[in-house]
Amino acid sequence: MDNGRILENIDIRIEENKIAEIGENLKGDEKIDCSGKIVMPGLVNTHTHAAMTFLRGFRDDLELNEWLREMWKVEARLTPEIVYVGSKLAIYEMLSTGTTAFIDMYFFPDETAKAAKELGIKAKLGPPILGLDANLDALKKEIITFAKNYERDELVKPFINVHSIYACPLEALDLSKNLSEELNLDIQIHVSETRKEVFDCKKKYGVFPVELLEKREFLSERVQMVHLGWITSWEIGLIRKRNAKVTHCPTSNMKLATAGFFPFKEMHDMGITIGIGTDGAASNNCLDMFREMKNAVLLQRNNYWNTDLKAYHVLQAATVNGAKIFGINSGKIAPGYLADLIIIDPYSPNLQPIRNDNLISNIVYSAIGTNVEITIVNGKIVYDSRNREQIERIREEIKQIGEKINEFIVQEH
C-alpha cells in the first residue's frame, strides 16, 4: 500500500508483532514459503455488528424500517451466549476471508471481545447507546468499566457506540463527547442512512443530521460516521473541517433499499479518511471484505456514470485507511508496522491470468475471501487453510454454533 508498489522475490521478517525488515535472504526461526503467492496487508472492516450472524437470512426481503422492527423483536430476548457464539461465527468468517481487524457495534460487547481474544483477531467495540429512553447514567458507568477493562489489551480496543440521532436522546451526544475526551476514546455513530432520517431531522430540528452533530459540538477527529447516503455538499465540508472519519457500507445499503448515495469521490478528493464496512450479516449476509470492495466501486460507478473511483482507492480504504480509523499502525507492509498480513493463493481460476499490471484489479474485482490461504494478526498465524486439523476443528465448531443459533431462532416461528 505504498502508492500501489509491488515488490517481488523479497522476504518479510517479523519480530514479535511487527514487521522488522523487508529484503532479500532474510533469516528467521520459522519460515512461511510464499513463493508465487500474494502477500498483502490484512483487511479492516470498519463497521459491522459481528454477533448478528445469528440473524443471517432472517427476514431478508424487508425494507429498513420494517426490517429493523423485526430485528429488534428478536433482539429483545437476546442472551450473552448467543452474542458469544454469533461473534465466533463472524470472526471465523472474517479471519478465513482476510479480515484482521473489525469495528463493532452490538449488545454484550464483553462476549464479542471474549470471542475476539480467543480467536486472535483485533476488535474495536464498546457498549452501545440505544433507545430514546436509555438510562444514560447506567450506560456511562458501563462504558467507563468496559474502557478500563480493555485499556491495555493487545487485541481489543474500547470505544463509544452511539446508535443514531433518531434512536438515542440528544443528550447521548453530549455524554459521548464528554466521555470521549475524558477517556481518550473514539466514537462511532450511524448518520444519514435513510431519506426518512434526514427529513425527520430537518423537520424536528431545522437542520440536517451532520449539521445537527456540528451544532451540538459533537464532530471531531475522534468521530467515525457510518453510511452517509443522504448528506449534502456542505455537510461534507463540516466533516472535513472537523477531521471526522467516515465508513461506506455499500452492500448493506443496497440490500436494505436505503438508496441515497455515499459521496466517495468528493470525500476522497477533500482528504477525508474513508473506510469500508460490511455492516452486519443480517443486512449483508456476508462479511467478505473482498466482495465489499468490489461492490463499493460498482455502486460508485453506477451512480457517477464514470470510472473516476479506481480499484486502488477502495483497496486503500479497506487497508491503510481502515487501520487509521481503527487507531492502529497497520495496513501497510513496511518496517515498524504491525504484522497484520494475509497470503492469497493466486492459482484459483478466478484470479488467473495474473500479472503485476492487473494484480490490484484482480484483488478488488476478481478475488473472494476463499482465495485467502493464511491470515496473520500481530505476527501470529490465526488462520491457515493448509492446516487440515485446524480446518476440521473449525468446521465442527461452526456446525455446533449453527445448531445452537437455529434453536434460538426457531422460537420466532
ROFIMAR-666751 format. One record per residue (C-alpha): x negated, y, z. Coordinates in Angstrom, 2 decimals. Each point is the difference from the previous one (the first is absolute). Layout:
<nodes>
       px       py       pz
        X        Y        Z
...
</nodes>
This chain:
<nodes>
       px       py       pz
     0.00     0.00     0.00
    -2.85     2.35    -0.90
     1.62     1.67    -3.05
     0.84    -3.47    -1.29
    -3.64    -1.05    -0.24
    -0.49    -3.76    -0.46
    -3.16    -1.72     1.24
    -1.12    -3.39    -1.25
    -2.42    -2.67     1.25
    -0.51     1.57     3.42
     0.34    -1.16     3.59
     2.04     1.54     2.80
    -1.50    -0.55     3.43
     2.31     0.23     3.00
    -1.20     0.50     3.56
     2.62    -0.42     2.71
     3.05     1.92    -1.31
    -1.67     2.31    -2.55
    -1.62    -0.04    -3.40
    -3.70     0.35     0.76
    -1.57    -0.04    -3.44
     0.70    -0.44    -3.70
    -2.78    -1.24    -2.28
    -1.72    -2.97    -1.59
    -1.25    -3.16     1.72
     1.24     0.98     3.47
    -0.25    -2.53     2.84
     2.52    -1.03     2.65
     0.94    -2.82     2.33
     3.12    -0.98    -1.94
     0.60     0.31    -3.72
     3.17     0.22    -2.10
    -0.78    -0.71    -3.64
     1.96     2.56    -2.00
    -1.53    -0.81    -3.38
     2.49     0.96    -2.70
     2.45     1.35     2.59
     1.37     3.49     0.64
    -0.79     1.53     3.39
     1.98     3.12     0.86
     1.19     1.91     3.08
     2.97    -1.50     1.81
     3.39     1.58    -0.64
     1.67     2.18     2.64
     3.80    -0.14     0.23
     0.81     3.42     1.42
     3.66    -0.66     0.75
     1.82    -3.18     0.87
     2.28    -1.58     2.58
    -1.91    -3.25     0.33
     2.41    -2.01     2.14
     2.82     0.64    -2.46
    -1.11    -3.07    -1.92
     2.75    -1.61     2.10
     2.46     2.00    -2.16
    -1.57    -0.88    -3.33
     2.79    -0.74    -2.47
     2.70     1.16     2.44
     2.75     2.19    -1.55
    -2.28     0.67    -2.97
     2.43     1.74    -2.34
     1.30     2.83     2.17
    -0.82     3.70    -0.28
    -1.94     1.70     2.76
     2.65     1.27     2.43
     2.06    -3.21    -0.09
    -3.20    -2.06     0.05
    -1.23     1.85     3.10
     3.26    -0.72     1.83
    -0.42    -3.71    -0.73
    -3.63     0.06     1.15
     0.80     1.84     3.22
     2.78    -2.46     0.79
    -2.50    -2.88     0.00
    -2.70     2.02     1.73
     2.39     0.68     2.89
    -0.71    -3.55     1.22
    -3.68    -0.04    -0.92
    -2.39    -1.82     2.35
    -3.74     0.37     0.61
    -0.50    -3.56    -1.23
     1.57     0.72    -3.40
    -2.17     3.12    -0.35
    -3.07    -2.06     0.86
     0.66    -2.82    -2.49
     1.24     2.45    -2.65
    -3.20     2.00     0.42
    -2.14    -3.12    -0.31
     1.79    -0.93    -3.22
    -0.61     3.51    -1.36
    -3.66    -0.02     1.00
    -0.62    -3.37    -1.62
     1.55     1.41    -3.17
    -2.08     3.17     0.19
    -3.31    -1.73     0.72
     0.56    -2.54    -2.77
     0.71     2.81    -2.48
    -2.93     2.25     0.84
     1.32     2.42     2.61
    -2.49     0.63     2.80
     1.92     2.70     1.92
     3.61     1.13     0.32
     1.96     2.82     1.63
     3.16    -1.21     1.68
     3.24     1.37     1.41
     2.17    -2.46     1.88
     1.40    -1.09     3.33
    -2.02    -1.95     2.60
    -3.35     1.24    -1.39
    -1.92    -2.00     2.61
     1.19    -3.16    -1.75
    -1.27     1.20    -3.38
    -3.27     1.10     1.61
    -0.34    -3.45     1.55
     0.49    -1.66    -3.40
    -2.48     2.38    -1.64
    -2.68    -0.75     2.56
     0.56    -3.74    -0.26
    -0.34    -0.01    -3.80
    -2.72     2.65    -0.27
     1.63     2.81    -1.99
    -0.12     3.72     0.79
     3.32     1.50     1.08
     1.05     3.56     0.83
     3.27     0.10     1.90
     1.94     1.16     3.03
     3.46     0.12     1.59
     2.58     1.49    -2.40
     2.14     3.00     0.88
     3.40    -0.87    -1.43
     3.56     0.94     0.91
     1.75     3.34     0.43
     0.61    -0.95     3.62
    -3.56    -1.26     0.56
    -1.33     0.30     3.56
    -2.98     2.22    -0.77
    -1.39    -0.12     3.54
    -0.10    -3.80    -0.07
    -1.50     0.00    -3.50
    -2.66     2.47     1.07
    -1.13    -2.38     2.76
     0.09    -2.93    -2.42
    -2.14     1.82    -2.56
    -2.54     1.09     2.62
    -0.27    -3.56     1.36
    -0.42    -1.49    -3.47
    -2.66     2.57    -0.90
    -1.99    -0.70     3.15
     0.21    -3.77    -0.47
    -1.53     0.16    -3.48
    -2.12     3.16     0.06
    -3.26    -1.95    -0.38
     1.26    -3.03    -1.89
    -2.07    -1.21    -2.96
     3.00    -0.86    -2.17
     3.07     1.79     1.37
     0.24     3.80    -0.30
     2.88     1.65     1.88
     2.07     2.85    -1.38
     3.44     1.61     0.15
     2.95    -1.15    -2.11
     2.91     2.40    -0.55
     2.66    -1.60    -2.17
     1.44     3.11    -1.68
     1.72     3.33     0.53
     3.41    -1.63    -0.52
    -0.45    -2.93     2.40
    -1.69     1.86     2.87
     0.77     3.14     2.00
    -2.10     2.97    -1.11
    -1.51     0.04     3.48
    -1.79    -3.20    -1.05
    -2.08     2.13    -2.38
    -1.14     2.21     2.88
    -0.75    -3.00     2.20
    -2.00    -1.67    -2.77
    -1.99     3.12    -0.75
    -0.87     0.54     3.66
    -0.96    -3.65     0.53
    -2.05     0.04    -3.19
    -2.08     2.89     1.31
    -0.21    -1.38     3.52
    -0.97    -3.55    -0.96
    -1.79     0.72    -3.30
     2.45    -2.15    -1.95
     1.28     0.20    -3.56
     3.73     0.06    -0.84
     2.03    -1.78    -2.68
     3.48     1.03    -1.14
     2.41    -0.84    -2.85
     0.80     3.23    -1.87
     2.27     0.94    -2.95
     0.70    -3.61    -0.93
     3.47     0.60    -1.40
     2.05     2.77    -1.57
     2.50    -0.30     2.86
    -2.71     0.63     2.58
    -1.10     3.14    -1.84
     3.55     1.35    -0.50
     0.99    -0.72     3.60
    -3.13     1.75     1.29
     0.62     3.05    -2.18
     3.62     0.17     1.10
    -0.76    -0.42     3.70
    -3.21     2.00     0.38
    -0.12     2.23    -3.06
    -3.32    -1.45    -1.17
    -1.36    -3.13    -1.66
    -1.60    -2.79     2.11
    -3.66     0.95    -0.46
     0.92     3.64     0.59
     1.74    -1.07     3.21
    -3.15    -1.78     1.14
    -2.02     3.13    -0.74
     2.55     2.16     1.84
    -0.37    -2.26     3.06
    -3.82     0.36    -0.26
    -0.17    -3.77    -0.45
    -2.14    -0.21    -3.13
    -3.75    -0.49     0.45
    -2.94    -2.11    -1.14
     1.18    -2.62     2.49
     3.32    -0.56    -1.80
     0.65    -2.66    -2.63
     3.28     0.36    -1.93
     1.52    -2.97    -1.80
     2.23    -0.14    -3.13
     0.43     3.69    -0.98
     2.13    -0.82    -3.02
     2.09     3.16     0.30
    -2.39     2.85     0.83
    -0.32     3.41    -1.60
    -3.10     1.51    -1.56
    -0.38     2.49     2.82
     0.20    -2.79     2.58
    -3.03    -1.59    -1.69
    -1.76     3.28     0.68
     0.87    -0.28     3.70
    -1.41    -3.54     0.11
    -3.23     1.22    -1.58
    -0.17     3.04     2.28
     0.23    -2.16     3.12
    -2.25    -2.74    -1.43
     2.63    -2.64     0.74
    -0.22    -3.42    -1.66
     2.60    -1.86    -2.05
     0.92    -3.55    -1.01
     1.76    -1.25    -3.12
     2.17    -3.15     0.24
     1.12    -0.47    -3.62
     1.46    -3.51     0.10
     2.14     0.55     3.07
     1.33     3.30    -1.32
     0.97    -1.60    -3.31
     1.56    -3.04     1.63
     2.13     2.09     2.37
     1.04     2.30    -2.86
    -1.06     3.15     1.85
    -0.96     1.58    -3.34
    -1.81     3.31     0.32
    -3.62     0.23    -0.95
    -3.24    -0.12     1.99
    -2.17     2.77    -1.57
    -3.26    -1.96    -0.03
    -1.70     2.06    -2.71
     0.75     3.39     1.56
    -1.14    -1.16     3.44
    -3.13    -1.63    -1.40
    -0.89     3.14    -1.94
     0.40     2.07     3.18
    -2.38    -2.27     1.92
     2.59    -1.55     2.31
    -1.01    -3.41     1.36
     2.41    -2.59    -1.43
     0.38    -3.59     1.19
     2.00    -2.93    -1.34
     2.41    -2.02     2.14
     2.18    -3.03    -0.61
     2.58     0.97     2.62
     1.48    -3.07     1.70
     0.78    -3.37    -1.55
     3.70     0.71     0.57
    -0.04     2.85    -2.54
    -2.82    -1.23    -2.23
     0.01    -3.78     0.52
    -3.74    -0.04    -0.69
    -3.06     1.35     1.85
    -2.39    -0.40    -2.93
    -1.86     3.29    -0.45
    -1.14    -0.94    -3.51
     3.61    -0.02    -1.15
     0.55     3.27     1.84
    -2.86     1.70    -1.82
     1.37    -1.04    -3.36
     3.52     1.13     0.87
    -1.34     3.35     1.18
    -1.57     0.71    -3.38
     2.96    -1.28    -2.00
     2.53     2.04     1.97
    -2.05     3.17    -0.43
    -0.36    -0.54    -3.74
     3.66    -0.76    -0.40
     0.94     3.26     1.71
    -2.74     2.24    -1.43
     0.11    -1.30    -3.58
    -3.79     0.06    -0.05
    -3.03    -1.99     1.14
    -1.71     2.67     2.09
     0.05    -2.29     3.04
    -2.72    -2.60    -0.52
    -0.68    -3.42     1.47
    -2.98     1.39     1.90
     2.18     2.59     1.77
     2.20    -2.65     1.62
    -3.02    -2.20     0.73
    -1.41     2.95     1.95
     3.31     0.40     1.81
     0.03    -3.68     0.99
    -3.61    -0.09     1.23
    -2.00     3.06     1.02
     3.03     2.28     0.45
     1.81    -2.67     1.97
    -3.03    -0.29     2.27
     0.05     3.79     0.54
     3.66    -0.11     0.95
    -0.65    -2.96     2.31
    -2.94     1.87     1.54
    -2.83    -2.45    -0.69
    -3.29     0.26    -1.85
     0.96    -2.56    -2.60
     1.24    -0.27    -3.58
    -3.42     0.18    -1.68
    -2.86    -2.42    -0.54
    -2.87     2.09     1.32
    -2.48    -0.20     2.90
     1.57     1.06     3.28
     3.55    -0.79    -1.05
     1.99    -2.67     1.81
    -0.23    -3.39    -1.68
     3.65    -0.28    -1.03
    -0.36    -1.82    -3.30
     1.86    -2.36    -2.27
    -1.35    -2.44    -2.58
     2.05    -0.65    -3.13
    -0.34    -2.98    -2.32
     0.17     1.52    -3.52
     0.42    -3.34    -1.77
     3.75    -0.18     0.42
     1.89     0.26    -3.31
     1.58     3.33     0.97
    -3.42     1.66     0.42
    -1.67    -1.08    -3.22
    -1.58     1.32    -2.08
    -1.89     2.18     2.47
    -2.86     2.45    -0.61
    -1.39     3.06     1.72
     2.08     2.29    -2.20
     3.30    -1.67     0.98
    -0.83    -1.12     3.54
     1.90     2.76     1.85
     2.88    -0.26    -2.46
     0.26    -3.75     0.60
    -0.11     0.46     3.78
     2.94     2.42    -0.06
     2.12    -1.29    -2.88
    -0.79    -3.72    -0.19
    -1.13    -1.21     3.43
     2.35    -1.41     2.62
    -0.74    -0.81     3.60
    -0.51    -3.70    -0.65
    -3.12     0.86    -2.02
    -1.68     0.84     3.33
    -2.36    -2.74     1.08
    -1.51     1.38     3.21
     0.98     2.83     2.36
    -2.57     1.51     2.38
     0.91     2.38     2.85
    -2.70     1.61     2.14
    -2.56    -2.35    -1.53
     1.95    -3.16     0.90
     1.63    -2.38    -2.46
     3.66    -0.04     1.05
     1.44    -1.70    -3.07
    -1.73    -2.46    -2.33
     2.04    -1.76    -2.67
    -2.87    -2.47    -0.50
     0.35    -1.23     3.58
     2.57    -2.76    -0.43
     0.25    -0.69     3.72
     0.82     3.66     0.71
     2.52     0.17    -2.84
     1.81    -3.16     1.12
     0.16     1.30     3.57
     1.43     3.33    -1.20
     2.55    -1.75    -2.23
     1.24    -2.11     2.90
     0.29     3.00     2.30
     1.84     2.02    -2.67
     2.45    -2.87    -0.44
     0.72     0.03     3.75
     0.38     3.79     0.01
     2.47    -0.21    -2.89
     2.09    -2.55     1.87
     0.03     2.16     3.13
     1.04     3.11    -1.94
     2.77    -1.87    -1.80
     1.39    -1.18     3.33
     0.17     3.66     1.05
     1.47     1.31    -3.26
     2.63    -2.73    -0.40
     1.83     1.45     3.01
     1.12     2.81    -2.31
     2.01    -2.32    -2.22
</nodes>
